[in-house]
Amino acid sequence: MMRTGNLILLLAFSLLLISITDVSAQTPEGAAWIDTHGYTGCVKLFNEHTTVILEPNCGGRVLVYALDGYNVLYVDPAQNGWVYTPGGERIGPCAGRFDIGPERTGPPRAQLWLGRWTAEITGPRSARMTSVADESSGVRLIRAFTLDRSTSHLSCTQTIENISDETKQYFHWSRTFAEGGGICVVPITQGSRFPEGYIYYEPARSPKYMNFRPEEHPGTRVRDGCLEIVDTPPFPKFGLDTAAGWIAYLTKTGRLFIKKFPVYPERVYGEMASLTVSIWYVADRCEIEPIGPRETLKPGGKASFTEDWWLEPYEYPDNRRVDLEKLGKFVEDKTR
């Protein structure tokens, strides 16, 4: 006969197995619920080398995009745990932000930009965050993320849904903060409307002017068909109408953050200068902003835009002069 003590141990072990099996059934491979940075209910997507943390408490952001423990996104510790109260204080959230445009003529959208979202795990290394139905803008936003099984490739799809009874015009606008001090590279393609291939917003605070003949600056240069930003410029904001469909940002610690996205030259882009890319570069962070084409959404209509991310080891040059041909081939190979 089995002794009472052994029976109790067997029952406890069986209950543990049931508990483990139940958790495994509820949480697909490479996905987990975690509390981090002062927030609860965040989603972790992961594989052997890459970690993504999605944060639904303040604007539906990517809080961490890390390769072997290194997070390329700019995170302000002072914002940890901060949540928005309607009518109360507002902040400019850090890390992997997304938005919709237009910037200057669109309605207020604090509930989308700062409010609480709903997060759900949707499959292996996949999750979705959904905003409230925002009456001010007339839309609901859905952001879906999938991390590759073995690489750093993260697919980020934002869907704009018109929940109003009027036709709306909006577009995807990414506003991701990477850590500061790196080298930002954006290809300039043929057919640009801008004499230098880009425009420069002036002054620094609440810019009012789009300078299409920007003065030369040691931290900014056009070389081998690319705009390079290698140091803090006098004014932070740049705009491009490039059709290349990628941006690369090389950190001083030797990680290359790549964003790839579709460009539609035949379509209307809704920013004032019809931009496909904007960059905002200051000392401690760089904002990397793919912009989608304008979408005309009838009541109940939806439109989606996908940008794909990679984070790869890449040598940072001591002279801050990247071999742009080599970099372009590397981007092409990694994102093919």
SEDRENDO-702237 format. One line per field, with one value per residue (C-alpha): residue in three letters; x, y, z; residue number from 1. Coordinates in Angstrom, 1 decimal, padded with zeros to 4 digits. Each point is the difference from the previous one (the first is absolute). Example, Ala and Ser with C-alpha at 12.3 -4.5 7.8 and 13.67 -1.06 7.14 Angstrom:
<atoms>
nuro	(ALA, SER)
east	(012.3, 001.4)
north	(-004.5, 003.4)
up	(007.8, -000.7)
gulo	(1, 2)
</atoms>
This chain:
<atoms>
nuro	(MET, MET, ARG, THR, GLY, ASN, LEU, ILE, LEU, LEU, LEU, ALA, PHE, SER, LEU, LEU, LEU, ILE, SER, ILE, THR, ASP, VAL, SER, ALA, GLN, THR, PRO, GLU, GLY, ALA, ALA, TRP, ILE, ASP, THR, HIS, GLY, TYR, THR, GLY, CYS, VAL, LYS, LEU, PHE, ASN, GLU, HIS, THR, THR, VAL, ILE, LEU, GLU, PRO, ASN, CYS, GLY, GLY, ARG, VAL, LEU, VAL, TYR, ALA, LEU, ASP, GLY, TYR, ASN, VAL, LEU, TYR, VAL, ASP, PRO, ALA, GLN, ASN, GLY, TRP, VAL, TYR, THR, PRO, GLY, GLY, GLU, ARG, ILE, GLY, PRO, CYS, ALA, GLY, ARG, PHE, ASP, ILE, GLY, PRO, GLU, ARG, THR, GLY, PRO, PRO, ARG, ALA, GLN, LEU, TRP, LEU, GLY, ARG, TRP, THR, ALA, GLU, ILE, THR, GLY, PRO, ARG, SER, ALA, ARG, MET, THR, SER, VAL, ALA, ASP, GLU, SER, SER, GLY, VAL, ARG, LEU, ILE, ARG, ALA, PHE, THR, LEU, ASP, ARG, SER, THR, SER, HIS, LEU, SER, CYS, THR, GLN, THR, ILE, GLU, ASN, ILE, SER, ASP, GLU, THR, LYS, GLN, TYR, PHE, HIS, TRP, SER, ARG, THR, PHE, ALA, GLU, GLY, GLY, GLY, ILE, CYS, VAL, VAL, PRO, ILE, THR, GLN, GLY, SER, ARG, PHE, PRO, GLU, GLY, TYR, ILE, TYR, TYR, GLU, PRO, ALA, ARG, SER, PRO, LYS, TYR, MET, ASN, PHE, ARG, PRO, GLU, GLU, HIS, PRO, GLY, THR, ARG, VAL, ARG, ASP, GLY, CYS, LEU, GLU, ILE, VAL, ASP, THR, PRO, PRO, PHE, PRO, LYS, PHE, GLY, LEU, ASP, THR, ALA, ALA, GLY, TRP, ILE, ALA, TYR, LEU, THR, LYS, THR, GLY, ARG, LEU, PHE, ILE, LYS, LYS, PHE, PRO, VAL, TYR, PRO, GLU, ARG, VAL, TYR, GLY, GLU, MET, ALA, SER, LEU, THR, VAL, SER, ILE, TRP, TYR, VAL, ALA, ASP, ARG, CYS, GLU, ILE, GLU, PRO, ILE, GLY, PRO, ARG, GLU, THR, LEU, LYS, PRO, GLY, GLY, LYS, ALA, SER, PHE, THR, GLU, ASP, TRP, TRP, LEU, GLU, PRO, TYR, GLU, TYR, PRO, ASP, ASN, ARG, ARG, VAL, ASP, LEU, GLU, LYS, LEU, GLY, LYS, PHE, VAL, GLU, ASP, LYS, THR, ARG)
east	(000.0, 001.1, 001.0, -002.0, 003.0, 000.8, -003.6, 000.0, 003.2, -001.5, -003.2, 002.0, 002.2, -003.1, -001.6, 003.2, 000.0, -003.6, 000.9, 002.9, -002.0, -002.8, 002.4, 001.7, -003.4, -000.9, 003.3, 001.3, 003.7, 002.1, -002.6, -000.7, -001.7, 002.4, 000.1, 002.8, 001.1, -002.7, -002.7, -002.3, -001.5, 002.9, 000.7, 003.4, 000.8, 003.3, 002.3, 003.5, 001.6, -002.8, -002.4, -002.9, -002.2, -003.3, -001.5, -003.7, -000.4, 001.3, -000.7, 000.5, 003.8, 002.9, 002.0, 002.9, 001.5, 003.1, 002.7, 001.9, -001.3, 000.9, -003.1, 000.4, -003.0, 000.3, -001.7, -000.3, 000.0, -001.9, -003.0, -000.2, -003.5, -001.5, -003.6, -002.2, -003.0, -002.4, 000.3, 003.2, 003.7, 001.4, 003.5, 001.8, 000.3, 003.3, 001.0, -001.8, -002.9, -002.5, -002.5, -002.2, 000.2, -000.4, 002.2, -001.2, -003.5, -001.3, -002.3, 001.2, 000.5, 001.3, -001.9, 001.9, 003.3, 000.1, -003.0, -000.4, -000.2, -001.1, 002.7, -000.4, 002.3, -001.1, 002.4, 003.6, 002.2, -003.1, -002.2, -002.4, -000.8, -003.3, -000.9, -003.3, -002.5, 001.2, -002.9, 002.4, 001.6, -002.8, 002.3, 001.2, 003.6, 001.2, 003.7, 001.1, 003.5, 001.7, 003.6, 001.8, 000.8, 003.8, 001.0, -000.6, -002.6, -003.1, -003.0, -002.1, -003.4, -002.2, -003.6, -002.2, -003.7, -002.6, -002.6, -001.8, -002.9, 002.2, 002.8, 003.4, 003.5, 003.0, 003.3, 002.5, 002.7, 002.7, 001.8, 002.6, 002.7, 003.3, 002.9, 002.0, 003.4, -000.2, 000.3, -003.3, 000.0, -002.8, 000.4, -000.9, -001.7, -000.4, -003.0, 000.2, -001.9, 002.7, 003.2, 002.2, -002.2, -001.4, -001.4, 000.9, -002.6, 000.9, 000.1, 000.5, -003.1, -003.4, 001.7, -001.7, 002.3, 000.9, 003.5, 000.6, 003.6, 001.3, 003.5, 002.8, 000.7, 002.8, -002.6, -002.1, 001.2, -001.3, 002.4, -000.2, -003.8, -000.8, -000.8, 002.2, -000.6, 003.1, -000.3, -002.5, -001.1, -001.1, -003.6, -001.2, -002.6, 000.6, -002.5, 000.6, -002.1, 002.2, -001.4, 002.7, -002.2, 002.6, 001.8, 003.1, 001.2, 003.4, 000.6, 003.4, -000.2, 000.0, -003.6, -001.8, -003.7, -001.7, -003.5, -001.5, -003.4, -001.9, 000.0, -002.7, 001.3, -003.4, -002.0, -000.6, 002.0, -001.7, 002.7, 000.4, 003.1, -001.3, 002.7, 000.6, 002.6, 000.7, 003.0, 000.3, 003.5, 001.1, 002.8, -001.6, -002.4, -000.8, -003.6, -000.3, -003.3, -001.3, -003.2, -002.7, -002.2, -003.2, -003.0, -003.6, -002.2, -003.7, -002.0, 001.0, 003.0, 003.5, 003.5, 003.2, 003.7, 002.9, 003.6, 002.5, 002.9, 003.4, 002.7, 003.4, 003.7, 001.9, 003.3, -000.2, 002.8, 002.5, -000.1, -003.8, 000.2, -002.0, 000.8, -003.5, 000.3, 000.8, -002.8, -002.5, 000.9, -000.2, -003.5, -001.0, 001.3, -001.5, -003.5, -000.4)
north	(000.0, 003.6, 001.9, 003.2, 002.3, -001.5, 000.4, 003.6, 000.6, -001.8, 002.1, 003.2, -000.9, -000.8, 003.3, 001.8, -001.8, 000.9, 003.7, 000.0, -001.6, 002.5, 003.0, -001.4, -000.5, 003.6, 001.6, -000.9, -000.6, 003.2, 002.1, 000.9, 002.5, 002.1, 003.0, 002.4, 003.6, 000.7, -001.4, -003.1, -002.0, 000.4, -002.7, -001.5, -001.6, -001.8, -002.5, -001.1, 003.4, 002.6, 001.5, 002.3, 001.5, 001.5, 002.6, 000.7, 002.3, 003.2, 000.3, -003.6, 000.1, -002.3, 000.6, -002.4, -001.3, -001.8, -002.2, -002.1, 002.2, 003.3, 002.3, 002.4, 002.1, 003.2, -000.5, 002.8, -001.5, 003.1, -001.2, -003.5, -000.8, 003.2, -000.1, 002.6, 001.5, 001.8, 003.7, -000.4, 000.2, -001.1, -001.3, -000.8, -003.8, -001.7, -003.2, -001.6, 002.3, 000.0, 002.6, 001.2, 003.2, 002.7, 001.7, 003.6, -000.2, -003.2, 000.0, -000.4, -003.7, -000.3, -003.2, -001.7, 001.6, -000.3, -002.1, -003.6, -002.7, -003.6, -002.7, -003.6, -002.8, -001.4, -002.8, -001.1, 003.2, 002.0, 002.6, 002.8, 003.3, 001.8, 003.6, 001.4, 001.2, 003.6, 002.4, 003.0, -001.6, -002.4, -003.0, -003.1, -001.1, -003.6, -000.9, -003.6, -001.3, -003.2, -001.0, -002.5, -003.4, 000.4, 003.5, 003.6, 000.6, 001.7, 000.7, 003.0, 000.6, 002.9, 000.0, 003.2, -000.8, 002.8, -000.4, 003.2, 000.7, 002.4, -000.6, 000.5, 000.6, -001.2, -001.8, -002.1, 001.9, -001.8, 002.0, -002.5, 001.3, -001.7, 000.7, 003.1, 000.7, -002.4, 000.4, 000.3, -000.9, 000.6, -000.6, 002.9, -001.2, 001.5, 002.2, 001.8, 003.3, 001.5, 001.4, -001.7, -003.1, 001.1, 003.0, 001.4, 001.3, 003.2, 001.3, -002.7, 000.5, 000.1, 000.2, 002.3, -000.2, -002.8, 000.8, -001.6, 001.4, -001.0, 001.3, -002.5, -001.2, -002.4, -002.4, -000.2, -001.0, -001.3, -002.7, -002.8, 000.5, 000.0, 002.5, -000.7, 001.6, -000.7, 002.6, 002.3, 002.7, 003.6, -001.0, -003.5, -000.8, -001.2, -001.1, -002.1, -001.2, -003.0, -003.1, -002.4, -001.4, -000.4, 001.8, -001.1, 001.2, -001.1, 000.3, 000.8, -003.4, -001.8, -000.9, 000.8, 000.8, -000.4, 001.0, -001.1, 001.1, 000.3, 003.3, 000.8, 002.8, 000.1, 000.8, 003.1, 000.5, 002.2, 001.8, 003.7, -000.8, -003.5, -001.7, -003.8, 000.3, 002.4, 000.0, 001.9, -000.1, 001.4, -000.9, -002.8, -001.5, -000.3, -000.2, -002.3, 000.6, -001.8, 001.6, -001.7, 001.3, 001.8, -002.3, 001.0, -002.0, -000.2, -000.8, -003.5, 000.0, -001.2, 000.5, -001.7, 000.8, -002.3, 000.9, -002.7, 000.3, -001.7, 000.5, -001.3, 000.2, 002.5, 001.7, 003.7, 001.9, 002.0, 002.8, 000.0, -000.6, -003.1, -001.9, 000.8, -002.5, -002.8, 001.1, 000.0, -003.5, -001.2, 001.5, -001.6, -003.4, 000.1, 001.2, -002.0)
up	(000.0, -000.7, 003.0, 000.8, -000.5, -003.4, -001.0, 001.0, -002.1, -003.0, 000.2, 000.3, -003.0, -002.0, 000.8, -001.0, -003.4, -000.5, 000.8, -002.4, -002.7, 000.5, -000.2, -003.1, -001.7, 000.7, -001.0, -003.5, -000.7, 000.4, 001.7, 003.6, 002.3, 002.1, 002.3, -000.8, 000.1, 002.6, -002.2, 000.2, -002.8, -002.5, -002.6, -000.6, -003.4, -000.2, -001.8, 000.9, -000.7, -000.3, 002.5, -000.6, 002.7, -000.9, 002.5, -000.2, 003.0, -001.7, -003.7, -001.2, -000.4, -000.6, 003.2, -000.7, -003.3, 001.2, -001.6, 002.5, 002.9, -001.7, -000.4, -003.0, 001.0, 002.1, 003.3, 002.6, 003.5, 001.3, -002.0, 001.5, 001.0, -001.3, -001.2, -001.5, 001.8, -002.4, 000.6, 002.0, -000.6, -003.3, -001.0, -003.2, 000.4, -000.6, -001.9, -002.9, -000.7, -002.9, -001.0, -002.9, -002.0, -001.0, 002.6, -000.1, -001.3, 001.6, 003.1, 003.6, 000.7, 003.5, 000.7, -003.0, 000.8, 003.8, 001.0, 001.1, -002.6, 000.1, -000.5, -001.0, -001.0, -003.4, -000.7, 000.1, 000.4, -001.0, 001.7, -000.6, 001.7, -000.6, 000.9, 001.3, -002.6, 000.0, -000.6, -000.6, -003.1, -000.9, -000.2, 001.9, -000.5, 000.0, 000.2, -000.7, 000.6, -001.0, 000.8, -002.2, 001.4, -000.1, -001.3, 001.3, -002.7, 001.6, -002.1, 001.1, -001.6, 001.0, -001.2, 000.1, 000.3, -000.6, 002.8, -000.8, -002.4, -002.2, -002.5, 001.5, -001.4, 002.0, -000.5, 001.9, 001.7, 002.0, 002.7, 001.5, 002.3, -000.2, 002.4, -000.8, -001.5, -002.9, -003.8, -001.9, -003.7, -002.4, -003.8, -002.3, -003.2, -003.4, -000.6, 003.3, 000.1, 002.3, -001.5, 002.6, 000.3, 003.4, 001.9, 003.4, 002.5, 001.8, 002.7, 002.6, 002.1, -001.8, -003.4, -002.5, -003.0, -002.5, -001.2, -003.4, -000.2, 003.4, 001.0, 000.3, 003.5, 001.3, 001.3, -003.2, -003.5, -003.3, -001.3, -002.5, -000.5, 003.7, 002.8, 002.9, 003.5, 002.1, 002.8, 001.6, -002.5, 000.8, -000.7, 000.5, -002.7, -003.5, -002.7, -003.1, -003.0, -000.6, -001.7, 001.2, 002.8, 002.7, 002.8, 001.9, 003.4, 001.3, 003.7, 001.6, 001.6, -003.4, -000.6, -003.2, 000.3, -003.4, -001.0, -003.3, -001.4, -003.2, -002.0, -002.6, -002.3, -001.9, 003.2, 002.0, 003.1, 002.6, 001.8, -001.0, -002.1, -001.1, 002.0, 000.0, 002.9, 002.8, 002.4, 003.3, 001.4, 003.4, 002.3, 002.0, -002.6, -003.6, -001.3, -003.0, -001.9, -003.0, -001.3, -001.9, -002.9, 000.8, 000.4, -000.7, 002.3, -000.3, 003.1, 001.1, -002.3, 000.9, -001.3, 001.1, -000.3, 000.9, 000.9, 000.7, 002.5, 000.3, 002.6, -001.0, 001.2, -002.2, 000.6, 000.9, -001.9, 002.2, -002.5, -000.2, -003.7, -001.0, -003.2, -001.5, -002.9, 002.5, 002.3, -002.8, -001.0, 003.6, 000.3, -003.2, 001.0, 003.5, -001.1, -003.2)
gulo	(1, 2, 3, 4, 5, 6, 7, 8, 9, 10, 11, 12, 13, 14, 15, 16, 17, 18, 19, 20, 21, 22, 23, 24, 25, 26, 27, 28, 29, 30, 31, 32, 33, 34, 35, 36, 37, 38, 39, 40, 41, 42, 43, 44, 45, 46, 47, 48, 49, 50, 51, 52, 53, 54, 55, 56, 57, 58, 59, 60, 61, 62, 63, 64, 65, 66, 67, 68, 69, 70, 71, 72, 73, 74, 75, 76, 77, 78, 79, 80, 81, 82, 83, 84, 85, 86, 87, 88, 89, 90, 91, 92, 93, 94, 95, 96, 97, 98, 99, 100, 101, 102, 103, 104, 105, 106, 107, 108, 109, 110, 111, 112, 113, 114, 115, 116, 117, 118, 119, 120, 121, 122, 123, 124, 125, 126, 127, 128, 129, 130, 131, 132, 133, 134, 135, 136, 137, 138, 139, 140, 141, 142, 143, 144, 145, 146, 147, 148, 149, 150, 151, 152, 153, 154, 155, 156, 157, 158, 159, 160, 161, 162, 163, 164, 165, 166, 167, 168, 169, 170, 171, 172, 173, 174, 175, 176, 177, 178, 179, 180, 181, 182, 183, 184, 185, 186, 187, 188, 189, 190, 191, 192, 193, 194, 195, 196, 197, 198, 199, 200, 201, 202, 203, 204, 205, 206, 207, 208, 209, 210, 211, 212, 213, 214, 215, 216, 217, 218, 219, 220, 221, 222, 223, 224, 225, 226, 227, 228, 229, 230, 231, 232, 233, 234, 235, 236, 237, 238, 239, 240, 241, 242, 243, 244, 245, 246, 247, 248, 249, 250, 251, 252, 253, 254, 255, 256, 257, 258, 259, 260, 261, 262, 263, 264, 265, 266, 267, 268, 269, 270, 271, 272, 273, 274, 275, 276, 277, 278, 279, 280, 281, 282, 283, 284, 285, 286, 287, 288, 289, 290, 291, 292, 293, 294, 295, 296, 297, 298, 299, 300, 301, 302, 303, 304, 305, 306, 307, 308, 309, 310, 311, 312, 313, 314, 315, 316, 317, 318, 319, 320, 321, 322, 323, 324, 325, 326, 327, 328, 329, 330, 331, 332, 333, 334, 335, 336)
</atoms>
